Structure formats: structure tokens, C-alpha cells
């Protein structure tokens, strides 16, 4: 076994690999960019070396620098994690030439499976069923258009070298094809340095089912069952689970054996995933093979009681697989939710900012081998801590939340409970959306397909509801309690602490002190009326009759209150004049209008259309003075290696174009001036 390895990655996967290495007594070397100098993965490794600026192409994608660091620190092997260089055959070759072990498959297997089109040609020769489509090298736009017409719409365009849902477009009809192709190729060249695409028939209501395979250098190859990754947005996975709901034993064996055959066909070694697209009738087609560890590998670990990173290390060191096929069995059910810094209500746009508060559910300590049988298994894989920043340079994942249950019903309940306990302040997240998704009828009933989110849009994106009285009462109680503490402190130190004139608590002679508290969220303003009494307050809103409000207990940011006859517990975090109330599984952000503070004027953006996040302008589709219709695309930005279209909010005229193609723009920057018709 190795004594020291270098982890050529960042974030949660680097922390995940380091955890297993530490358990096995293997020292670790981290590499980091300038943006990650204070990152968690730097802190959890034994050594850490700076390799370049924030941009991945100047740091985490610099294989030469990474190899030099490995040699200088005495590392014997390099674990690439996933993403970055994990499926780079040239990097694997360079490791071997430098006398380092690449903890992954042979470069030949990566080359065989690295191109979606080449892999499908290989599978076709091996009689593996394929979705009808074109997987060849011809990339002429007119030729591809003709192939799409032949296949029949809808057609799915995919970057041949792609992954992670990037470089994918669904084309509904022939008229849309050329614009979709151009956009797909732009995203592909930006994300993968290769603009080749393939075209396939887009299946209606398909499921995305993948098989975890593992092979050693001694000729052993097995499968560790399947994962259902059907719940996706923009072709990127949101929820994953194992085993796949409704999977008959015969089909599980058939898919597992097909995956093993695919791995053997390319001489595979290590951890890999063979992905299939399956119809509702159970027929399945080869889609691609990911020649690396997958983001969703924890659900497989949870149901099999294995540590796949340990298996990777052992196989890379020349040891046989720890288990054979007959020794593996499915135990219970596991679900993974990807907690992202993003705004689902705004098209899942990534959110940039600092994690000013991070409260997580109680988690079982991650010690694989026994965790799968734990009665309350909750696991969190994360690469960030409170105070860390989510930057525009890398994927905005905050954590992977994984739960285990004796069956799917219990796992669903545990996931909903864990999501309700998650607390994040400082940026937008998808936590509330994930909770609606997990508790929604479609997912709960395992009515799964890759269009689940779109099919259930109305229930997953409900109209905004007013903050409940309990949340308003918690915010008010937190404010009043903090004012009381601030007011009594100087009074207690006064010469005559009993003198009422020394207090600033609102004491009145022969009357009660009444005041109005003005709160608002992004949907509504709330006027709260509070009357001070000896031990409590009278509380009311403009719509409700007064009720008694009392503070039963207070510990840090945790408050227990009683409003009328109802007891409520919650966490209230104050960030400036924003009160973040976490209660009953919901997060309410309430802005307090402090009457003593200066209320400055906010300059209206008027008709200017602004950047939804930091990024680069890749296309300007309008010109100064042009008349446009509502919904017409005006500017295309690229951020987080994804394209975002800025469209006309209504009919009007473009007054001015403020940025050119190639320009970098900041979050909220006006991109053009627009005058409504």
C-alpha cells in the first residue's frame, strides 16, 4: 500500500479522499489555487502546495505542475478525484512516465470511453443496445442537420467529450436545429476544449440508471448494483438513490452483466460507472461510461457497506478486489441530495457569496464498513466550512447530503428531516427546493424520469406565500430580546439601577409602551404591532387580533416562544437588518426597517438589463436602435461553464449595448440600455 498520495482536486472530493487515506494511515498532499488558499481541503491534508491562479486552466488543470509537486513531496501516487484531470488520458500517461501511479483506469480505457461517439461505436460492435442516433466524426452543420431530420425530433445534441450535463441541447424541431447546434458547440469548446457533438433520438420520459463497476489488475471485474439518477435539472443530477426503485432482480443482473462486459471490452481497471438510459417499459440503452469515481458514489457505499476510495487505493497498489460478486448484497436504501449555492426560482443560477452561517443536520460519523447498518445513518460530504466563500471559479456545490434507511420510505423521511435541519445564511441555496422535491408526490411514489422537475413545475415552484405569524413572532422576539439586553446592561451599571429613568426599555408612566415593527421579505411588507407588558408582549399584525407573545427560552440563536396557545421553536440569525428565521423546516428572510437608521435612496436600474451573475459575454444578438419583441434573446453570457440568455422583458428598443463579446462582467452589471415600447 502507498504511504503518501497527492490529491489532484479540491472541494468535497479532496476531503473525501483524504478521510479514507487518513483512516488507512496514508499521508496526503493537497494542491490548491490562489482562490483556495484557505479552503477546507488544504486544512485536512498533511501537506499543501500552491500550484497557480484561481482559473482552473492555470492551476487544477496543470498536470505538469501537479506531477512536479508529487515528485517534490515524495508522493507515490496521484488520486484525481472527479472532474479536472480525472479522465485525461494524457495526464495518466504523464504520471506513468514520471514513475507515479495514477489512481484510476489505464489511459487506453479512458481513450476508448472518453469520446461518447467512439464509445458508442465500440458498444455497437459488442452488440450493446444503443439509442438511435449519429455518433460519427462528420461535424458539418448541414450534415448534422440532415442526420437530425433522419432520426426524427425531438433530438438530443451532446458534446462528444462532455459530461456533467454541459454541452447538451434538446432540439424540438428542425427550425431550431442550427441555433441549438451553435450554442452546444460553444459550450462544448469552452468546457472541454472539443466542439464535436453527437445526435440521438430524445426518449420521452426516460430514466437514467447507472451501474457501478470495479475491476482489478488480476482480471476480476464486478458490479456493485445500480443507482437511479433520473431527477435532473439542465441534464445535471439533483437527487440520486440506490438501489433503483422498481428494479426487478432479472433486469438488475442483466444491466450489471452488460456493464461488466463493457468494462472488460476496454481492459478497465479501478472504479467506473456505466450509464444507461432506460424506457418506462424496462428496455435500456448504453449511454456512456465515466472512467472515474462518480459524485454520487456514496449511495452505493451506503447500501453495500464498502469504501470505494479504499478499493481504488488497494486496486491501484496491485491488490485484488476486496470482494467478489457473490459476496455483495444490497442492504437498505440510500438517497443523496446535492446542496448547491444556486437559486432554483431563477433558473438554478449559481449564487456567489460567503457562508456567513452554516448549520448542518446531525450526522453519523463517516466510518464506512459499519455505517450502512447504522439505525440513523446521515452523512455529509462537504468541502466548505462556515466563513468560506463560494466563488465564480468552480462548481457551486456546498455539500452532498446522504441518508440511509432500512427501506426507501424511511430514507425519504430521513432526507426530509435532514433538509429541514440545514441552515445557510449568506447566499441562495436549493435546500427548500430539495425538500419540496423529496416530499413531492412524484418522487415519493418513485414516478421517475429525467423530466420529473419539468413535469411537476407548479408544485415544485409554488407561488410565494406570506411569512406565517410564527416566523414573524420569532423575528420580533429576537429583536425585542436583543434590545432588552442592550438596554439593561448600562442600567445595571448605573449608580441607582432601580431608577426607571436610567432604563431605555420603553418604560412609561401610567401607560403601556406600544410600537410598530416594520418587516418585509421579497414578496410582502408586514406591519407588526407590539405592546410591552411586565413579563411578555401583546403581538398582532394588521390582519390578526392581538395575542400574547412570550419568550420561553433563549440559547444563543435558538428561541422558544409562545404565541397565544401555540409554542414554537426556531433559530433566528441576524445579518445586519436581515433576520433569518429557521422554523418548521422553512427559511424566512425578513428585512427590518429600522426607523432610526438612515434610509438612503436606491437608484433604479430603469430599463437596463443586468448580469444575473459574474461571467463573460459570448454573444451580442441585438444592435443599438434595434426594435425587439418580448422574449427575444439580446445577450448570451457564459458563467460557471454554462450559457445564460438575457432576453427582452417586453417589446421595446435597444438604446445602447454596454459590453462586447469577450468582456467580463460583474454580478448585477447593466449589459444594455432598453426602452419599453
KAGI-V367830 format. One record per pair of residues at least 6 apart in sequence whose ideal C-beta (glycine too) atoms are under 7 Angstrom apart, sorted by the first residue. I is the first residue (numbers start at 1). J is the second residue. Records with the same first field share a line. If there is no record, write none. Layout:
# KAGI-V367830
I: J, J
This chain:
# KAGI-V367830
1: 24, 313, 317
2: 26, 76, 77, 313, 317
3: 26, 27, 76
4: 26, 27, 29, 74, 75, 76
5: 21, 26, 28, 75, 76, 77, 78, 79
6: 29, 31, 66, 69, 70, 73, 75, 78
7: 14, 17, 18, 28, 29, 30, 45, 79, 81
8: 31, 66, 78, 79, 80, 81, 84, 85
9: 60, 80, 81, 84
10: 32, 36, 39, 41, 60, 383, 394
11: 41, 383, 394, 397
12: 381, 382, 383, 397, 399, 400
13: 81, 82
14: 30, 41, 81, 383
15: 40, 41, 44, 383
16: 309, 381
17: 79, 81, 309
18: 28, 41, 44, 45
19: 366
20: 307, 309, 310
21: 28
24: 310, 313
27: 46
28: 45, 46
29: 45, 46, 47, 49, 69, 73, 75
30: 41, 42, 45, 47, 48
31: 49, 51, 66, 69
32: 39, 42, 48, 50, 51
33: 51, 52, 53, 54, 59, 60
34: 50, 53, 54
35: 54, 391, 393
36: 42
39: 383
40: 383, 384, 385, 388
41: 383
42: 48
47: 73
49: 69, 73
51: 59, 62, 65, 66, 69
52: 58, 59, 62, 65
53: 59
54: 393
55: 393
56: 84, 393
60: 84
61: 84, 85
63: 85, 88, 91, 94
66: 78
67: 94, 95, 98, 100
70: 78, 100
71: 98
76: 100, 101
77: 100, 101, 103, 316
78: 95, 100, 102, 103
79: 103
80: 86, 104
82: 292, 293, 294, 295
85: 91
86: 104, 292
87: 110, 114, 291, 292
89: 107, 110, 111, 114
92: 102, 104, 107, 110
93: 107
95: 102
96: 102
101: 316
103: 312, 313, 316
104: 270, 292
105: 268, 269, 270, 272, 291
106: 267, 269
108: 267
109: 266, 267, 268, 291
110: 291
112: 118, 119, 122, 266
113: 119, 266, 289, 291
114: 161
115: 160, 161
116: 158, 160, 162, 198, 288
117: 135, 136, 160, 196, 198
119: 288, 289
120: 130, 135, 286
121: 135
122: 265
123: 130, 262, 286
124: 130
126: 261, 265
128: 258, 262, 286
129: 285, 286
130: 285, 286
131: 200, 201, 203, 277, 285
132: 151, 200, 201
133: 151, 198, 199, 200, 201
134: 147, 198, 199
135: 198
139: 196
141: 178, 181
144: 181, 199
145: 177, 178
147: 199
148: 155, 171, 177, 199
149: 174
151: 199, 201
152: 201
153: 171, 172, 173, 174
154: 170, 171, 172, 202
155: 171, 199, 200, 201, 202
156: 168, 170, 200, 202
157: 168, 169, 171, 180, 181, 184, 197, 199
158: 167, 168, 197, 198
159: 166, 167, 184, 188, 192, 197
160: 194, 196, 197, 198
161: 192, 194, 196
162: 168, 188, 191, 192
163: 290
164: 236
165: 234, 235, 236
166: 187, 191, 641, 642
167: 184, 187, 188, 191, 192
168: 235
169: 180, 183, 184
170: 202
171: 177, 180
183: 643
184: 197
185: 195, 197
186: 618
187: 643
188: 194, 195, 197
189: 195
190: 638, 641
191: 641
203: 277, 279
205: 280, 449, 451
206: 277, 278, 279, 449, 450
207: 228, 230, 278, 448, 449
208: 229, 230, 232, 275, 277, 450
209: 226, 228, 244, 255, 276, 278, 284
210: 226, 227, 229, 273, 274, 275, 276
211: 223, 226, 255, 256, 259, 273, 274
212: 223, 224, 225, 227, 273, 300
213: 221, 223, 259, 260, 263, 272, 274
214: 222, 224, 271, 311, 321
215: 221, 263, 268, 269, 270
216: 269, 315, 320, 321
217: 269, 315, 318
218: 320
220: 320, 321, 324
221: 260, 263, 264, 268
222: 260, 321, 324, 325, 328
223: 256, 259, 260
224: 300, 304, 306, 328
225: 242, 243, 252, 256, 300, 330
226: 242, 243, 244, 247, 252, 255
227: 240, 241, 242, 244, 296, 299, 300
228: 241, 244, 245, 448
229: 237, 240, 296
230: 448, 449, 450, 452
231: 238, 239, 437, 443, 448, 452, 453
232: 238, 450
233: 348, 453
234: 348
237: 296, 338
238: 338
239: 335, 336, 337, 437
240: 296, 299, 336
241: 299, 333, 334, 335
242: 299, 300, 303, 334
243: 303, 330, 333
245: 408, 446, 448
246: 446
251: 282
255: 276, 284
259: 274
262: 274, 286, 289
263: 272, 274
269: 315
270: 312, 315, 316
271: 293, 308, 311, 312
272: 289, 290, 291
273: 289, 290, 294
274: 289
275: 287, 288, 289, 290
276: 284, 285, 286, 287
277: 284, 285, 287
278: 284
293: 308, 312
296: 336
297: 308
298: 336, 379, 381, 400, 402
299: 334, 335, 336, 402
300: 308
301: 307, 308, 368
302: 334, 371, 372, 377, 402, 404
303: 330, 331, 332, 333, 334, 372
304: 328, 372
305: 331, 369, 372, 373
306: 368
307: 368, 369
311: 321, 322
314: 322
315: 321
331: 372, 373
332: 372, 404, 405, 406, 407
333: 405, 407, 408, 411
334: 402, 403, 404, 411
335: 403, 411, 412, 415
336: 400, 401, 402
337: 401, 415, 419, 434
338: 397, 400
339: 398, 399, 401, 422, 429, 430, 431
340: 396, 397, 398, 429, 430
341: 350, 351, 390, 396, 398, 427, 428, 429
342: 348, 349, 350, 351, 396, 428, 430
343: 349, 351, 428
344: 430, 433
345: 461
346: 612
349: 612, 613
350: 396, 613, 639, 640
351: 390, 396, 427, 428
352: 390, 391, 392, 427, 613, 614, 667
353: 389, 390, 426, 427
354: 387, 389, 426
355: 384, 386, 387, 388, 424, 426
356: 425, 426, 575
357: 386, 423, 424, 425, 426, 573
358: 385, 386, 424
359: 422, 423
360: 380, 422
361: 378, 418, 421, 422
362: 378
363: 378, 379, 380
364: 371, 374, 376, 377, 378, 379
366: 379
371: 377, 379
372: 404
374: 404
377: 403, 404
378: 403, 414, 418
379: 402
380: 399, 401
381: 399, 400, 402
382: 398, 399
384: 398
390: 396, 427
392: 614, 639, 640
396: 640
398: 429
401: 418
403: 411, 414, 415, 418
404: 411
405: 411, 414
412: 438, 444
415: 438
416: 435, 438, 439
419: 431, 434, 435, 438
420: 435, 585
422: 431
423: 571, 582
424: 431
425: 573, 575, 580
432: 587
433: 460
435: 585
436: 460
437: 443, 460
440: 456, 459, 460
442: 452, 456
443: 452
453: 460
464: 523
466: 524
467: 521, 526, 588, 590
469: 541, 544, 563
470: 563, 568, 583
471: 581, 583, 588
472: 519, 526, 528, 541
473: 539, 549, 561, 563
474: 559, 561, 568, 570, 572, 581, 583
475: 519, 572, 579, 581, 590
476: 517, 528, 530, 539
477: 549, 551, 559, 561
478: 559, 572, 574, 579
479: 517, 592
480: 530, 537
481: 551, 554
484: 505
487: 503, 504, 505
488: 505
491: 497, 502, 503
494: 502
496: 502
500: 507
506: 513, 532
512: 531, 532, 533
513: 532
514: 529, 530, 531
515: 530
516: 527, 528, 529
517: 528, 530, 592
518: 525, 527, 593
519: 526, 528, 590, 591, 592
520: 526, 591, 593
521: 588, 589, 590
526: 541
527: 541, 542
528: 539, 541
529: 540
530: 537, 539
531: 537, 538
535: 550
536: 548, 549, 550
537: 549
538: 546, 548
539: 546, 547, 549, 563
540: 546, 547
547: 563, 564
548: 564
549: 561, 563
550: 561, 562
551: 559, 561
552: 560, 561, 562, 567
553: 560
557: 571, 572, 573
558: 571
559: 570, 572
560: 567, 569
561: 568
568: 583
570: 581, 582, 583
571: 582
572: 579, 581
573: 580
577: 591, 592, 594
578: 589, 591
579: 590, 592
580: 587, 589
581: 588, 590
605: 670
607: 673, 674, 675, 676
608: 670, 673, 674
609: 634, 646, 670, 671, 672, 674
610: 668, 669, 670, 671
611: 637, 665, 666, 667, 668, 669, 671
612: 644
613: 639, 667
614: 639, 665, 666, 667
615: 637, 638, 639, 665
616: 637, 638, 662, 663, 664
617: 635, 637, 659, 660, 661, 662, 663, 665
618: 636, 637, 638, 643, 661
619: 636, 661
620: 635, 657, 660, 661
621: 633, 634, 635, 636
622: 628, 634, 654
623: 654, 657
624: 654, 656, 657
625: 653, 654
626: 654
627: 653
628: 634, 648, 652, 654
629: 648, 651
630: 648, 649, 650, 651
631: 647, 648
632: 647, 648
633: 645, 647
634: 646, 647, 648, 654, 672
635: 646, 671, 672
636: 643, 645
637: 644, 646
646: 671
648: 674
650: 676
651: 677
652: 674, 675, 676, 677
653: 675, 677
654: 672, 674
655: 673, 674, 675
656: 672, 673
657: 672
658: 670, 671, 672, 673
659: 665, 671
665: 671
